[in-house]
Structures are given as C-alpha cells and as structure tokens.
Amino acid sequence: MGRVVNKDRCTLRDVCYSDLPTLYSFESDPAWYTMAKVKPRSEADFELAWKRIFRDWADDKIGVVQKTVLLDGEVCGTIGCRLIENRWEIGYGFAKSYWGQGIATCAVNLFLDGLVERPLYAKVAVTNIASIRVLTKNKFVLVKTQTSEETDRFLDREESVFIREHTGK
C-alpha cells in the first residue's frame, strides 16, 4: 500500500518568480522528462514560457491556472491546467525525490477542490503508470488510448486520455 500524504502537509499556492529555478531543476532532470515523454527544454525556453504565463495573468487573461505544490513548506512540484482547443487539460510534475510518496494524488485532489472548470482532461504516456494511478484515484476515467505525433514539446508517444466530469468528491 502506498504512502498517504494528508492535506495538512501538502499545500498549493500561486507560482512565484522565485519558484522558477527550483521548478526548472525538476523539469531538467532526465528521469523527469523521460517519464513524461517530453523534450527537454533550455532554461531560456522555460523562462520564456513562464514569462508568457505571468504576463497573461497580469492582463487578466484566462486560459492557464498554475500552482506550486509544497510539502511541509518545501517546493516539490507544480500542477495546473490550461485551455487547449476549448478543453481544459490538467498537468503536473514533481521532483524525482518526491515520487512515490502520495504527493501527486494529494495535490491533484487539492487542485480539483479549488477548480470549477469541467470537464477536465488529462493525457498521460501509457508507460507512466504512477500518473495513471494518480488520475484514477482522483476519479478521472479512461476515455481512450491514442498515438500522438511529435510536437515542439512532446515526443511521439502512446498516451491514455482521461476525463473528469462534474462528479463531486
């Protein structure tokens, strides 16, 4: 049985500029981007993506909701969703040192508590069994498995597509 992290230890807050170096260090770990089937990106590209997000927030544009995940006050990852082709898609990532501790499950649960957007979709590489478990524990339902072609950000991959409707807790 996996460990359970309670909501007293796991918290979410808005992403701050000061989080970015830590978040980049997580994302630039080869284990992280290999597991997620994404292409590694340079620190400059990472910072540019975040500058766009911060600018959109300042301009009150909708389309991206992003939070920093903390465990006992320490930054351990990020979670968010964005509007892609009229669908809200959730995504998250954690430092490898925090994998397997139930943090992702708790963070997704907390994130869903504060999010009104539904339905909510998730796409996960079929090889990412841990993330598939996180989604199913949070009442996401498998819709289909598909092949996705390579993009600027993602490698070509087999992925599972999940949906979370207005199901409540």
C-alpha positions as CSV (number, residue, x, y, z in Angstrom):
1,M,0.0,0.0,0.0
2,G,1.3,3.4,-1.0
3,R,2.0,6.2,1.5
4,V,-0.7,8.8,2.0
5,V,0.2,12.5,2.3
6,N,-2.5,14.4,4.1
7,K,-3.7,17.9,3.2
8,D,-2.0,19.4,6.3
9,R,1.4,18.6,4.8
10,C,0.6,19.2,1.1
11,T,-0.5,22.7,0.1
12,L,-0.9,24.7,-3.1
13,R,-0.1,28.3,-3.7
14,D,0.3,30.6,-6.7
15,V,3.6,30.2,-8.6
16,C,6.1,32.9,-7.8
17,Y,9.1,34.1,-9.9
18,S,11.3,32.8,-7.1
19,D,10.0,29.2,-7.7
20,L,11.2,29.1,-11.3
21,P,14.8,28.0,-10.7
22,T,13.6,25.1,-8.5
23,L,10.9,24.1,-10.9
24,Y,13.4,24.2,-13.8
25,S,15.7,21.9,-11.9
26,F,12.9,19.4,-11.5
27,E,12.0,19.6,-15.2
28,S,15.6,19.4,-16.4
29,D,16.1,16.0,-14.7
30,P,16.4,13.3,-17.4
31,A,14.3,10.9,-15.3
32,W,11.5,13.6,-15.2
33,Y,11.4,14.4,-19.0
34,T,11.9,10.7,-20.0
35,M,9.0,9.6,-17.8
36,A,6.7,12.4,-19.1
37,K,7.8,11.8,-22.7
38,V,8.5,15.5,-23.2
39,K,11.5,17.1,-24.8
40,P,14.0,18.7,-22.5
41,R,14.0,22.5,-22.9
42,S,16.6,25.1,-22.3
43,E,16.4,27.3,-19.3
44,A,15.8,30.3,-21.6
45,D,12.8,28.5,-23.2
46,F,11.5,27.5,-19.8
47,E,11.7,31.1,-18.6
48,L,10.1,32.4,-21.8
49,A,7.1,30.1,-21.3
50,W,6.7,31.3,-17.7
51,K,7.1,35.0,-18.7
52,R,4.1,34.5,-21.0
53,I,2.1,32.9,-18.2
54,F,2.9,35.7,-15.8
55,R,2.1,38.3,-18.5
56,D,-1.3,36.7,-19.2
57,W,-2.1,36.6,-15.5
58,A,-1.2,40.3,-15.2
59,D,-3.5,41.1,-18.2
60,D,-6.4,39.0,-16.6
61,K,-6.4,36.6,-19.5
62,I,-7.9,33.2,-18.7
63,G,-6.5,30.0,-20.1
64,V,-3.9,29.0,-17.6
65,V,-4.3,28.0,-13.9
66,Q,-1.0,27.1,-12.3
67,K,0.0,26.3,-8.7
68,T,3.2,25.5,-6.9
69,V,2.9,22.3,-4.8
70,L,4.6,22.4,-1.3
71,L,5.2,19.5,1.0
72,D,5.8,20.7,4.6
73,G,6.5,24.2,3.1
74,E,9.1,22.9,0.6
75,V,8.6,23.4,-3.2
76,C,8.2,19.9,-4.6
77,G,6.4,20.4,-7.9
78,T,3.8,22.2,-9.9
79,I,0.2,21.5,-11.0
80,G,-2.0,23.3,-13.4
81,C,-4.5,23.3,-16.2
82,R,-4.8,25.1,-19.4
83,L,-7.3,25.7,-22.1
84,I,-6.3,23.8,-25.2
85,E,-8.7,23.8,-28.2
86,N,-11.7,24.6,-25.9
87,R,-10.8,21.8,-23.4
88,W,-9.2,22.2,-20.0
89,E,-6.3,19.9,-19.6
90,I,-4.5,19.2,-16.3
91,G,-0.8,18.5,-16.0
92,Y,1.6,18.2,-13.1
93,G,5.2,17.4,-12.4
94,F,7.3,16.7,-9.3
95,A,10.9,16.4,-8.4
96,K,12.0,12.8,-8.6
97,S,12.9,12.9,-4.9
98,Y,9.2,13.3,-4.2
99,W,7.9,10.5,-6.4
100,G,6.0,7.6,-4.8
101,Q,5.0,9.4,-1.6
102,G,1.4,10.1,-2.5
103,I,2.1,13.8,-3.1
104,A,0.7,13.9,-6.6
105,T,-2.5,12.2,-5.6
106,C,-3.0,14.8,-2.7
107,A,-2.0,17.7,-4.9
108,V,-4.5,16.7,-7.7
109,N,-7.2,16.3,-5.1
110,L,-6.5,19.8,-3.6
111,F,-6.3,21.3,-7.1
112,L,-9.7,19.8,-8.0
113,D,-11.2,21.2,-4.8
114,G,-10.4,24.8,-6.0
115,L,-11.2,24.4,-9.7
116,V,-14.6,24.9,-11.2
117,E,-13.6,24.0,-14.8
118,R,-15.1,20.8,-16.0
119,P,-14.9,18.6,-17.8
120,L,-11.2,18.3,-17.2
121,Y,-9.0,16.2,-19.4
122,A,-5.5,14.6,-18.9
123,K,-3.2,13.0,-21.4
124,V,-0.6,10.6,-20.0
125,A,2.1,8.4,-21.6
126,V,0.8,4.8,-21.3
127,T,4.2,4.0,-19.7
128,N,3.6,6.5,-16.9
129,I,1.8,4.0,-14.6
130,A,2.2,6.2,-11.5
131,S,0.4,9.1,-13.1
132,I,-2.3,6.9,-14.4
133,R,-2.9,5.8,-10.8
134,V,-3.0,9.4,-9.6
135,L,-5.7,10.2,-12.1
136,T,-7.8,7.2,-11.4
137,K,-7.6,7.8,-7.6
138,N,-9.0,11.2,-8.3
139,K,-12.0,9.9,-10.3
140,F,-10.6,10.5,-13.8
141,V,-12.0,8.0,-16.2
142,L,-10.0,6.5,-19.2
143,V,-11.6,7.6,-22.4
144,K,-9.2,6.2,-25.0
145,T,-5.6,5.4,-25.9
146,Q,-4.1,7.1,-28.9
147,T,-0.9,7.7,-30.7
148,S,0.2,11.3,-30.6
149,E,2.7,12.7,-33.0
150,E,5.8,14.6,-32.0
151,T,5.4,18.3,-31.3
152,D,7.8,21.1,-30.3
153,R,7.3,20.0,-26.7
154,F,6.3,16.3,-26.7
155,L,7.8,13.2,-28.2
156,D,5.6,10.9,-30.3
157,R,4.0,8.5,-27.8
158,E,1.2,6.2,-27.0
159,E,-1.0,8.1,-24.5
160,S,-4.0,7.5,-22.4
161,V,-6.7,10.2,-22.4
162,F,-8.7,10.7,-19.2
163,I,-11.7,12.8,-18.3
164,R,-13.0,14.1,-15.0
165,E,-16.6,15.2,-15.2
166,H,-18.7,17.1,-12.6
167,T,-18.6,14.2,-10.2
168,G,-18.0,15.9,-6.9
169,K,-16.0,14.1,-4.3
